[in-house]
Amino acid sequence: MTEKTPAQYEAELRGSVKAEAHAKEALGVGAGALSGAGLGAVGGPVGAVVGAVAGGVAGALAALALEASSEGEAAHEQKLDDEIGVEDGGLGTASPGQPPQRGTYSSAAVGAGTATESDDSELAEGPIPPSV
């Protein structure tokens, strides 16, 4: 079994995205035609046909508008991800102007206790004292 090249994966992905878009458009046309035919049936058989055509057009336009909105949101999300460095590996790295760290972390930060803790120190455990 041979492995797929990145170009083959990309072509396959583009094909599945197009198929999904066509399925959404067909669903929009079908739902619009069905509802248009139902409303047009009040005017008889001719009204049902005219309603189905008008509903199908309206459904197709609604499906295209939703698709365009989804693409716009995806582009906006991609722009935000690029700005904060989600995919480029910059997320969580220090900013360029940040001074270097000096010394080590505090003992409390690494879980070794506090610097003032000794054998005779009193632990701060127990219930919260009442407010005055």
VEXTOR-917303 format. One line per field, with one value per residue: residue number from 1; residue in one letter; x, y, z of N, C-alpha, C in turn. Coordinates in steps of 0.02 Angstrom, whole numbers. Atoms other than C-alpha are relative to their C-alpha. Layout:
nr: [NUM:...] .
rest: [a:...] .
n_x: [X:...] .
n_y: [Y:...] .
n_z: [Z:...] .
ca_x: [X:...] .
ca_y: [Y:...] .
ca_z: [Z:...] .
c_x: [X:...] .
c_y: [Y:...] .
c_z: [Z:...] .
// end
This chain:
nr: [1:2:3:4:5:6:7:8:9:10:11:12:13:14:15:16:17:18:19:20:21:22:23:24:25:26:27:28:29:30:31:32:33:34:35:36:37:38:39:40:41:42:43:44:45:46:47:48:49:50:51:52:53:54:55:56:57:58:59:60:61:62:63:64:65:66:67:68:69:70:71:72:73:74:75:76:77:78:79:80:81:82:83:84:85:86:87:88:89:90:91:92:93:94:95:96:97:98:99:100:101:102:103:104:105:106:107:108:109:110:111:112:113:114:115:116:117:118:119:120:121:122:123:124:125:126:127:128:129:130:131:132] .
rest: [m:t:e:k:t:p:a:q:y:e:a:e:l:r:g:s:v:k:a:e:a:h:a:k:e:a:l:g:v:g:a:g:a:l:s:g:a:g:l:g:a:v:g:g:p:v:g:a:v:v:g:a:v:a:g:g:v:a:g:a:l:a:a:l:a:l:e:a:s:s:e:g:e:a:a:h:e:q:k:l:d:d:e:i:g:v:e:d:g:g:l:g:t:a:s:p:g:q:p:p:q:r:g:t:y:s:s:a:a:v:g:a:g:t:a:t:e:s:d:d:s:e:l:a:e:g:p:i:p:p:s:v] .
n_x: [42:-41:23:23:-41:39:43:58:42:31:51:55:34:38:57:51:29:47:57:40:34:55:52:35:40:56:46:34:48:54:42:35:50:53:41:34:55:52:34:32:56:62:24:13:-60:-46:-31:-49:-59:-32:-28:-58:-56:-22:-30:-65:-48:-13:-41:-68:-32:-13:-56:-61:-15:-28:-67:-44:-9:-44:-67:-24:-17:-60:-56:-13:-32:-68:-39:-15:-48:-65:-24:-24:-50:24:-28:-70:-42:-16:44:-33:-70:-9:0:-69:-26:1:-68:-13:13:-60:4:45:67:4:12:72:24:-16:32:-44:19:-17:-65:7:24:-50:30:43:51:69:32:59:56:58:56:-10:21:58:-16:11] .
n_y: [-58:-60:-58:-56:-60:-57:-27:43:-15:-65:8:39:-45:-48:36:12:-64:-17:45:-22:-62:18:33:-52:-37:43:2:-65:-2:47:-26:-59:22:34:-49:-41:39:4:-64:-13:46:-37:-25:54:33:-49:-34:45:2:-65:-4:44:-32:-58:25:29:-55:-31:46:0:-63:4:46:-35:-52:33:24:-58:-21:48:-11:-62:14:41:-44:-42:43:15:-61:-5:52:-21:-56:22:52:67:51:-12:18:-57:-4:15:-22:-67:-53:-19:-51:21:10:71:19:1:45:57:-11:1:67:11:11:69:46:19:-36:-71:-16:-15:60:36:54:-25:-47:23:10:-42:43:-5:-38:-71:-36:-43:-70:-43] .
n_z: [0:5:-38:41:-4:-26:53:5:-57:11:52:-31:-46:40:28:-51:-18:54:-5:-57:20:47:-39:-37:48:19:-56:-1:55:-15:-55:26:48:-37:-36:50:29:-51:-3:64:10:-15:64:47:28:30:-57:-30:44:-5:-68:-4:35:-39:-62:17:12:-66:-39:27:-20:-72:-9:21:-49:-59:17:1:-69:-31:27:-30:-69:0:17:-59:-50:23:-10:-71:-16:25:-41:-65:10:-17:44:15:-56:-42:-57:-63:-3:-26:50:17:-44:-70:-25:-17:-69:-41:-57:5:-25:-73:-26:-2:68:21:-46:-55:-61:0:-27:-71:-34:-40:-40:-53:26:-7:65:10:21:-42:29:12:-61:13:14:-58] .
ca_x: [0:76:66:-23:74:26:-43:-157:-219:-252:-347:-450:-490:-541:-654:-739:-764:-844:-955:-1010:-1050:-1152:-1246:-1289:-1349:-1456:-1530:-1569:-1652:-1752:-1812:-1856:-1948:-2045:-2099:-2137:-2244:-2337:-2375:-2414:-2536:-2662:-2674:-2697:-2579:-2508:-2475:-2386:-2270:-2235:-2209:-2090:-1984:-1982:-1945:-1805:-1723:-1743:-1671:-1521:-1487:-1501:-1380:-1254:-1268:-1237:-1087:-1013:-1040:-954:-806:-792:-793:-662:-550:-568:-524:-372:-314:-329:-235:-96:-85:-64:45:-64:3:174:235:239:102:173:344:415:389:544:561:547:703:789:749:875:910:792:609:556:544:356:334:415:318:459:368:395:557:488:430:525:496:417:306:118:21:-118:-243:-417:-581:-589:-593:-753:-755:-753] .
ca_y: [0:166:323:475:631:797:854:702:736:917:869:743:874:1002:872:830:1014:1042:890:953:1125:1046:939:1093:1186:1038:1028:1215:1199:1047:1126:1288:1198:1091:1238:1343:1204:1188:1373:1382:1237:1361:1429:1259:1152:1301:1390:1238:1232:1419:1409:1262:1356:1515:1418:1323:1484:1560:1404:1404:1587:1555:1407:1512:1654:1534:1460:1632:1677:1518:1552:1729:1666:1535:1667:1778:1634:1591:1773:1774:1608:1679:1836:1742:1605:1451:1357:1438:1382:1555:1522:1530:1597:1754:1917:1987:2134:2032:2037:1870:1776:1798:1665:1522:1508:1537:1385:1410:1412:1241:1167:1161:1270:1450:1533:1578:1402:1316:1172:1283:1385:1372:1301:1408:1266:1258:1351:1528:1647:1749:1926:2067] .
ca_z: [0:-53:50:-16:-56:24:-144:-149:27:-18:-176:-77:55:-76:-157:7:48:-122:-101:70:-3:-144:-19:85:-70:-123:50:44:-126:-72:90:1:-139:-16:91:-64:-137:27:34:-151:-138:-69:-247:-326:-431:-525:-360:-293:-445:-438:-249:-269:-396:-293:-133:-218:-276:-102:-22:-139:-101:85:73:-23:103:247:158:127:309:365:251:320:499:458:377:530:647:540:547:737:749:642:749:913:838:860:709:690:860:938:1064:1239:1192:1267:1175:1087:1208:1367:1477:1511:1671:1810:1938:1973:2012:2191:2303:2322:2133:2114:2260:2387:2514:2562:2610:2783:2824:2966:3086:3219:3100:3119:2972:2900:2886:2954:2929:2865:3015:3036:2969:3094] .
c_x: [45:-30:-19:48:-42:-47:-63:-48:-37:-55:-61:-40:-41:-62:-54:-33:-50:-62:-45:-38:-57:-57:-41:-45:-60:-51:-40:-53:-59:-46:-40:-56:-59:-45:-37:-60:-57:-39:-37:-60:-67:-30:-13:65:50:37:52:64:39:33:62:61:26:33:68:53:18:44:72:37:17:60:66:20:30:71:50:14:48:72:30:21:64:62:19:35:72:45:18:52:70:30:28:48:-22:34:74:46:17:-43:37:73:4:-1:71:30:4:72:11:-12:67:-9:-46:-69:0:-17:-75:-27:13:-27:42:-17:21:68:-4:-22:57:-36:-48:-54:-69:-31:-64:-58:-59:-54:19:-24:-59:22:-19:-58] .
c_y: [62:57:56:58:57:31:-43:10:65:-4:-37:44:51:-33:-12:65:22:-43:20:64:-15:-33:51:41:-41:-4:66:5:-45:26:60:-20:-34:51:46:-36:-5:65:15:-44:33:25:-54:-30:49:38:-42:-2:66:7:-44:31:59:-21:-31:53:33:-45:-3:63:-1:-46:33:54:-31:-25:58:26:-46:9:63:-10:-42:42:44:-41:-16:61:8:-53:19:56:-23:-59:-70:-53:9:-15:58:6:-21:20:71:51:23:51:-20:-11:-73:-13:-2:-48:-59:20:-1:-71:-15:-16:-72:-51:-22:35:72:11:11:-61:-32:-53:26:49:-32:-6:41:-43:10:43:73:38:46:72:43:47] .
c_z: [0:40:-47:9:29:-52:-8:58:-9:-52:28:47:-38:-30:52:23:-53:3:58:-17:-47:38:39:-47:-22:55:5:-55:14:54:-24:-48:36:37:-49:-31:50:6:-65:-13:16:-65:-51:-26:-30:55:33:-41:6:69:7:-34:40:65:-12:-11:67:43:-24:21:74:14:-20:50:63:-12:-1:70:36:-23:30:72:4:-17:59:55:-19:10:74:21:-23:43:67:-5:17:-42:-14:58:46:62:63:4:24:-57:-13:49:73:25:19:75:37:58:-14:23:76:23:3:-69:-23:49:58:65:-5:32:76:40:40:41:52:-26:4:-69:-3:-25:46:-33:-9:62:-16:-13:59:-13] .
// end
